[in-house]
Amino acid sequence: MALNIHLLYERLKFTLKRVKEVKTKKFFNALAIFLAVALTAWSGMFITDFYRSGHLMSPIFATCVNDGGDPTYKGLGYTVAVKTDRDCECCGSHIIAVTMYVGEKTVSASIT
């Protein structure tokens, strides 16, 4: 009888250990998938705004921070500075230059 209880205890201990390993593995797999999706989404946003800043267009995925002068756009980890000509007769403002920064480094710049 004591031997059977000991065997049952060992089997239960092994099963609980295996369940814990499986839960840990599932958690890390879910975390890896989440990080991969987040990195892919950020890369898509960055590449789109990078392309647009290189072709004299305002970014799509960055929010405008306008302090009365030329607009500056803040994205997730990057900044886009847009210089405009407000004296344009046809449309009111015309984009002259667009510069994209990551931190303090310039990664894209274009002028007319």
Summary of the structure (lengths in Angstrom):
residues: 112
radius of gyration: 27.4
end to end distance: 89.7
largest distance: 97.6
contacts: 270
relative contact order: 0.11
helix: 47%
strand: 26%
